[in-house]
Amino acid sequence: MSDMKSLVQVKHLVKKFPVSAGLFKPSKSFIHAVDDISFEIGFGSSLGLVGESGCGKTTTGKLLTRLYDPTSGQIEINDPKAGRVDLATLKGKDLKDFRGRVQIIFQDPYESLNPRRTIFDTVSEPLVVQGLGNITQREEQVATLLETVGLTPASSFLFRYPHELSGGQRQRVAIARALVVNPSFVVADEPTSMLDVSIRIGVMQLMMELASEMGVSYLYITHDLAVARYMCQRIAVMYIGKIIEKAATEELLSHPLHPYTRALISAVPVPDPTFQREAIPIKGGVSAPIDPPDQCRFYNRCPFADNFCRDNPHPPLEDKGGGHFAACYKV
């Protein structure tokens, strides 16, 4: 994918958190939450970022929305007026203007909405911050968007409070809040994981329809490969701060290359008692991301690792053919 065809382009992004060494002592150790990752997201497309808890998915999403400042690296977005802009360097008014183009949907609809604010106040807040419209125009715009996300009639929801809504309705409010300023890019951090299965598919279908109608690109963060398959054109797999495989969705799920990806897919249940999937016998548990050694992050758990993997740095993410990238010396 070329620069002109990508809306978001992340280059060598790093985020390290210092580990406290005690009162008045400088930190000497760091949590490598995101460690030298690169990827692209095209206009109107979606990338699924998958992996187990603690691998750096949410930190990546917060970096892309500048809720966290990166330690190093670039986060470029294609601006129709200014060309490619590096979000990692924006400050002041430029950063405020950028927030009108990039929004985030948080995981927990019970925690992400202020219980003291009405639905109108919550959804219209981005308009107020960006100085868009007057009170009448904002009310009309919020009402229209609530109808769009399925909260009908909007007049019965505008001045209610979050505790008066169900979990699915709250998440629809969160989606409306993210889309009210017509962003070009949305980070969705496991937006359906806190919802009942019975209403999860409705919210997912809503997000896909809005993406198609409004031309929104998504970074869809999830630990569920089935959700990623349903929602995303491409998938990137993270492990302890590194992207270790990325490809088109069906290609990655049908022909996984990295041992960790193969282990993830082998753990997905299949609704057929006669189907036998090959098990990948990975070892031990996830290593702590504090000052990890300069070798493959998956080395201690990999059933195929050898001395070459031990004695060399973490393998680069290389194209193994047809746009299927993997970071492994053995594939």
C-alpha positions as CSV (number, residue, x, y, z in Angstrom):
1,M,0.0,0.0,0.0
2,S,1.5,3.3,-1.0
3,D,1.5,6.5,1.0
4,M,-1.1,8.1,-1.2
5,K,-3.5,5.2,-0.6
6,S,-3.1,5.0,3.1
7,L,-5.0,7.2,5.5
8,V,-2.9,6.3,8.6
9,Q,0.7,5.3,8.4
10,V,2.6,4.2,11.6
11,K,6.4,4.0,11.4
12,H,8.6,2.5,14.1
13,L,6.3,3.5,16.9
14,V,7.6,3.0,20.5
15,K,6.1,3.6,23.9
16,K,8.0,2.8,27.1
17,F,6.7,3.3,30.6
18,P,9.2,3.8,33.4
19,V,9.2,1.4,36.3
20,S,9.5,3.1,39.6
21,A,12.8,2.5,41.4
22,G,11.7,4.2,44.6
23,L,11.2,7.6,46.0
24,F,13.6,10.2,44.4
25,K,15.3,7.5,42.4
26,P,15.5,7.7,38.6
27,S,13.9,4.8,36.7
28,K,16.4,2.4,35.2
29,S,13.9,-0.1,33.9
30,F,11.1,0.3,31.4
31,I,7.9,-1.5,30.3
32,H,8.2,-1.9,26.5
33,A,4.4,-1.6,25.9
34,V,4.8,-0.8,22.2
35,D,8.2,-1.6,20.6
36,D,9.0,-0.5,17.1
37,I,5.8,-1.3,15.2
38,S,4.8,-0.2,11.7
39,F,1.5,-0.6,9.8
40,E,-0.9,1.2,7.4
41,I,-4.6,1.7,7.2
42,G,-6.3,2.6,4.0
43,F,-9.1,5.0,3.3
44,G,-12.4,3.5,4.3
45,S,-10.8,0.2,5.4
46,S,-10.2,-1.5,8.8
47,L,-7.3,-3.2,10.5
48,G,-7.8,-5.6,13.3
49,L,-5.2,-5.6,16.0
50,V,-5.4,-8.9,17.9
51,G,-3.5,-10.5,20.7
52,E,-3.9,-11.5,24.3
53,S,-4.3,-9.1,27.3
54,G,-1.2,-7.0,28.0
55,C,0.3,-7.3,24.5
56,G,0.1,-3.6,23.8
57,K,-3.1,-3.3,21.7
58,T,-4.8,-0.7,23.8
59,T,-1.6,1.3,24.3
60,T,-1.3,1.4,20.5
61,G,-4.8,2.7,20.2
62,K,-4.2,5.5,22.7
63,L,-1.0,6.5,20.9
64,L,-2.9,6.8,17.7
65,T,-5.4,9.1,19.3
66,R,-2.7,11.0,21.3
67,L,-4.1,10.0,24.7
68,Y,-0.5,8.9,25.2
69,D,2.5,10.6,23.8
70,P,4.9,8.3,21.9
71,T,8.4,7.7,23.1
72,S,9.6,7.7,19.5
73,G,8.3,7.0,16.0
74,Q,5.8,8.6,13.6
75,I,2.0,8.5,13.3
76,E,1.2,10.1,10.0
77,I,-2.3,10.9,8.8
78,N,-3.3,12.0,5.3
79,D,-4.8,15.5,5.6
80,P,-6.7,16.7,2.5
81,K,-5.4,20.3,3.1
82,A,-2.0,19.9,4.6
83,G,-0.9,16.5,3.2
84,R,0.7,14.0,5.5
85,V,0.9,15.2,9.1
86,D,2.9,13.6,11.8
87,L,0.5,13.3,14.8
88,A,3.4,12.5,17.1
89,T,4.7,16.0,16.9
90,L,1.4,18.0,17.1
91,K,0.8,20.4,20.0
92,G,-1.6,23.2,21.1
93,K,-4.2,24.2,18.5
94,D,-2.9,21.8,15.9
95,L,-3.5,18.9,18.3
96,K,-7.0,20.2,19.1
97,D,-7.8,20.4,15.4
98,F,-6.5,16.9,14.9
99,R,-8.9,15.5,17.5
100,G,-11.7,16.4,15.2
101,R,-10.4,13.9,12.7
102,V,-9.6,11.0,15.0
103,Q,-11.8,9.6,17.7
104,I,-11.9,6.6,20.0
105,I,-14.6,4.2,21.2
106,F,-13.7,2.7,24.6
107,Q,-14.3,-0.9,25.7
108,D,-16.6,-0.3,28.7
109,P,-19.8,1.6,28.0
110,Y,-20.5,1.7,31.7
111,E,-17.3,3.6,32.5
112,S,-16.7,5.7,29.4
113,L,-19.9,7.8,29.9
114,N,-20.1,10.4,32.6
115,P,-23.1,9.5,34.8
116,R,-23.8,13.2,35.6
117,R,-24.2,14.2,32.0
118,T,-27.2,13.7,29.7
119,I,-26.9,11.8,26.4
120,F,-27.2,15.2,24.6
121,D,-24.4,16.7,26.7
122,T,-22.2,13.6,26.1
123,V,-22.7,13.4,22.3
124,S,-22.5,17.1,21.7
125,E,-19.3,17.6,23.8
126,P,-16.9,17.1,20.8
127,L,-18.9,19.8,18.9
128,V,-18.6,22.2,21.8
129,V,-14.8,21.5,22.1
130,Q,-14.3,22.1,18.4
131,G,-16.6,25.2,18.4
132,L,-19.0,23.7,15.8
133,G,-22.6,25.1,15.5
134,N,-24.9,26.8,18.0
135,I,-27.1,25.0,20.6
136,T,-29.9,24.5,18.2
137,Q,-27.7,23.1,15.4
138,R,-26.0,20.8,17.9
139,E,-29.3,19.5,19.2
140,E,-30.4,18.8,15.6
141,Q,-27.1,17.1,14.7
142,V,-27.1,15.0,17.8
143,A,-30.7,13.9,17.3
144,T,-30.0,12.9,13.7
145,L,-27.0,10.9,14.7
146,L,-28.9,9.1,17.5
147,E,-31.5,8.1,14.9
148,T,-28.6,6.9,12.7
149,V,-27.2,4.6,15.4
150,G,-30.6,3.1,16.2
151,L,-31.7,5.1,19.2
152,T,-35.2,6.0,18.1
153,P,-37.0,8.2,18.6
154,A,-34.1,10.5,19.4
155,S,-36.3,12.8,21.5
156,S,-36.8,10.1,24.1
157,F,-33.0,9.7,24.6
158,L,-31.6,13.2,24.3
159,F,-32.1,14.1,28.0
160,R,-31.8,10.8,29.7
161,Y,-28.8,9.7,31.7
162,P,-26.5,6.7,31.1
163,H,-27.9,4.7,34.0
164,E,-31.3,4.7,32.3
165,L,-29.9,2.9,29.2
166,S,-29.0,-0.7,28.6
167,G,-25.4,-1.8,27.8
168,G,-26.1,-1.9,24.0
169,Q,-27.7,1.5,24.1
170,R,-24.8,3.0,26.0
171,Q,-22.3,1.7,23.4
172,R,-24.5,3.2,20.6
173,V,-24.2,6.5,22.5
174,A,-20.4,6.0,22.6
175,I,-20.4,5.3,18.8
176,A,-22.5,8.5,18.2
177,R,-20.1,10.5,20.3
178,A,-17.2,9.3,18.3
179,L,-18.8,10.0,14.9
180,V,-20.5,13.4,15.7
181,V,-17.6,15.4,14.3
182,N,-17.4,13.3,11.2
183,P,-13.9,11.8,11.8
184,S,-12.0,10.0,9.1
185,F,-10.4,7.6,11.5
186,V,-11.8,5.8,14.6
187,V,-10.0,3.6,17.1
188,A,-12.4,1.0,18.4
189,D,-11.0,-0.7,21.6
190,E,-13.0,-3.9,22.0
191,P,-16.3,-2.0,21.7
192,T,-18.4,-5.2,21.9
193,S,-16.6,-7.3,24.5
194,M,-18.6,-5.9,27.4
195,L,-22.0,-6.6,25.7
196,D,-24.3,-9.6,25.7
197,V,-23.8,-11.9,22.8
198,S,-27.4,-11.3,21.8
199,I,-26.8,-7.6,21.0
200,R,-23.1,-7.8,20.1
201,I,-23.8,-8.6,16.4
202,G,-26.1,-5.7,16.1
203,V,-23.5,-3.2,17.3
204,M,-20.9,-4.8,15.0
205,Q,-23.2,-4.5,12.0
206,L,-24.0,-0.9,12.9
207,M,-20.3,0.0,12.9
208,M,-19.8,-1.7,9.5
209,E,-22.7,0.2,8.0
210,L,-21.5,3.5,9.4
211,A,-18.0,2.9,8.0
212,S,-19.5,2.3,4.6
213,E,-21.8,5.3,4.6
214,M,-19.4,7.8,6.2
215,G,-16.1,6.5,4.8
216,V,-14.6,5.9,8.2
217,S,-11.4,3.9,8.7
218,Y,-11.1,1.7,11.8
219,L,-8.3,0.4,14.0
220,Y,-10.3,-2.4,15.6
221,I,-8.7,-3.8,18.7
222,T,-9.9,-7.2,19.9
223,H,-8.8,-10.5,21.4
224,D,-11.5,-12.3,19.4
225,L,-10.4,-13.7,16.0
226,A,-14.0,-14.3,15.0
227,V,-14.8,-10.6,15.6
228,A,-11.7,-9.5,13.7
229,R,-12.7,-11.8,10.8
230,Y,-16.2,-10.2,10.6
231,M,-15.1,-6.6,11.0
232,C,-11.7,-6.2,9.3
233,Q,-10.1,-6.4,5.9
234,R,-6.6,-7.0,7.4
235,I,-5.3,-8.4,10.7
236,A,-2.1,-7.6,12.6
237,V,-1.1,-9.9,15.5
238,M,0.7,-8.4,18.5
239,Y,2.8,-10.2,21.1
240,I,4.6,-8.3,24.0
241,G,4.7,-5.0,22.2
242,K,5.7,-6.3,18.7
243,I,3.6,-7.0,15.6
244,I,4.6,-10.5,14.7
245,E,2.3,-11.2,11.7
246,K,0.0,-9.2,9.5
247,A,-1.9,-10.0,6.3
248,A,-5.3,-9.9,4.6
249,T,-7.8,-11.4,7.0
250,E,-8.7,-14.6,5.1
251,E,-5.1,-15.2,4.2
252,L,-3.9,-14.9,7.8
253,L,-6.6,-17.1,9.2
254,S,-6.3,-19.7,6.5
255,H,-2.5,-19.8,6.3
256,P,-1.0,-18.5,9.5
257,L,2.8,-18.5,9.5
258,H,4.0,-17.4,12.9
259,P,3.8,-20.1,15.6
260,Y,2.0,-17.8,18.0
261,T,-0.7,-17.0,15.4
262,R,-1.0,-20.7,14.7
263,A,-1.5,-21.3,18.4
264,L,-4.1,-18.6,18.7
265,I,-6.1,-20.1,15.8
266,S,-5.8,-23.6,17.1
267,A,-7.4,-22.5,20.3
268,V,-10.6,-21.2,18.6
269,P,-13.5,-23.7,19.1
270,V,-15.2,-25.1,16.0
271,P,-18.9,-26.0,16.1
272,D,-18.2,-29.5,14.7
273,P,-17.4,-32.4,17.0
274,T,-15.9,-34.4,14.2
275,F,-13.3,-31.7,13.2
276,Q,-9.9,-32.1,14.6
277,R,-7.6,-29.1,14.5
278,E,-3.8,-29.4,14.9
279,A,-2.8,-28.2,18.4
280,I,0.4,-26.0,18.7
281,P,2.1,-27.0,22.0
282,I,3.4,-23.6,23.1
283,K,5.3,-23.5,26.4
284,G,5.0,-21.6,29.7
285,G,3.3,-18.2,30.1
286,V,3.7,-14.6,28.8
287,S,7.0,-13.0,29.7
288,A,7.1,-9.7,31.5
289,P,7.6,-6.8,29.1
290,I,10.1,-5.1,31.4
291,D,13.4,-4.6,29.6
292,P,13.0,-7.7,27.4
293,P,16.1,-9.4,26.1
294,D,17.2,-8.6,22.5
295,Q,15.9,-11.8,21.0
296,C,12.6,-13.1,19.6
297,R,9.8,-12.2,22.1
298,F,8.3,-15.6,21.6
299,Y,11.5,-17.5,22.1
300,N,10.8,-18.9,25.5
301,R,7.4,-20.3,24.4
302,C,8.1,-21.3,20.8
303,P,8.2,-25.1,20.1
304,F,10.5,-24.5,17.1
305,A,13.1,-22.1,18.5
306,D,16.7,-23.0,18.4
307,N,20.1,-21.5,19.2
308,F,19.9,-19.2,16.1
309,C,16.7,-17.6,17.5
310,R,18.4,-17.3,20.9
311,D,21.6,-15.6,19.7
312,N,20.0,-13.1,17.2
313,P,17.8,-10.0,17.7
314,H,14.0,-10.1,17.3
315,P,13.4,-11.0,13.7
316,P,12.2,-8.2,11.4
317,L,8.6,-8.2,10.0
318,E,9.3,-9.4,6.5
319,D,7.0,-10.1,3.5
320,K,6.9,-13.8,3.1
321,G,5.0,-13.5,-0.2
322,G,1.8,-11.8,-1.4
323,G,1.7,-9.2,1.3
324,H,1.8,-11.7,4.1
325,F,4.3,-10.4,6.7
326,A,5.7,-12.5,9.6
327,A,8.5,-11.9,12.1
328,C,10.0,-15.4,12.4
329,Y,13.3,-16.9,11.4
330,K,11.7,-20.3,10.9
331,V,9.1,-19.4,8.2
